[in-house]
Amino acid sequence: MEIILDTSFVIAVEREAKRRKPDKADAFLEAHASETMFITFTVAGELACGASVAAHTQWRRLCQPYAVLPWSMEISLEYGEIYGQLSAAGTLIGTNDLWIAATARFHGMPLVTANHADFSRVAGLEILAF
C-alpha cells in the first residue's frame, strides 16, 4: 500500500526523535514498515516554513525519507471539485489542507493525519489516524 503523510505526522515523527521517546508516530511507522510513504508538494512547503528547518539541510533531512508527490493539472481539478463541495456545504478547510486532500484523493491514497476533523469533511478521502 502507498500512504501520504500529512505535515502533522512528519512533525510528530521529528518530535519523537528529538525527545528520543517513541510514541504514536513511531508505532505507526513500525506497523506500516512495508508501506511506501509519500508527502505532497504542499507538505514539503509547510515543512519549509518551520523554525526548526531554517537551514535548507534540515528541511531536506525532514523530507528525504519520503517521495514527494508533485503538483499536476489533474490535482488542480480535484482541488476545485473539493473546494466547490466544501464551500457549498459551508465546511471549507484551509487552503493547504485542500491541496493535500486533492493530491491524496487524486492518487487514491490514504492520508495519515492528526487533523481528522478537517480532512474527514472531504468525501472519498481515506484517513488513517495515528
C-alpha positions, -999 to 999 in steps of 0.1 A, spaced: 0 0 0 11 36 -6 3 62 20 5 100 21 17 116 53 3 149 64 25 176 80 12 168 114 26 133 111 60 143 99 63 168 127 52 141 152 80 118 139 105 146 143 94 155 178 95 119 189 131 116 175 142 147 193 128 135 226 142 100 220 108 88 232 89 67 206 52 73 206 22 70 182 40 82 151 69 58 156 44 30 163 26 38 131 58 37 111 67 4 126 33 -11 120 35 1 83 72 -6 76 64 -24 44 43 5 30 56 32 7 53 66 23 49 99 4 45 136 12 28 161 -11 44 192 -26 23 211 -1 36 192 29 71 199 18 63 236 16 47 236 51 78 218 65 100 246 49 81 271 70 91 256 103 115 274 126 134 242 131 143 239 94 158 273 89 187 257 72 180 240 39 199 209 51 174 205 80 144 208 56 160 183 32 166 159 61 129 161 71 117 155 35 144 129 25 127 98 38 97 103 17 90 106 -20 74 139 -29 42 139 -50 43 169 -73 15 192 -84 -3 184 -116 -32 199 -136 -54 169 -126 -47 176 -89 -58 212 -96 -91 199 -110 -95 177 -79 -88 208 -57 -115 227 -75 -140 199 -70 -133 195 -33 -134 233 -28 -167 235 -45 -182 207 -24 -170 221 9 -177 257 1 -213 248 -9 -217 229 24 -202 257 44 -174 234 57 -144 247 39 -110 237 52 -76 255 49 -60 260 16 -30 238 22 -52 211 36 -73 213 4 -42 208 -17 -31 178 4 -66 163 3 -68 168 -35 -34 151 -40 -44 122 -18 -78 118 -34 -64 121 -70 -38 94 -63 -63 72 -44 -40 70 -14 -50 72 23 -38 102 43 -22 98 77 -30 129 98 -38 141 133 -63 165 118 -91 141 113 -118 167 120 -109 188 89 -99 161 65 -130 139 73 -151 166 55 -136 156 22 -158 129 5 -139 100 -8 -107 106 12 -95 77 33 -80 89 65 -56 69 88 -52 82 123 -20 77 143 
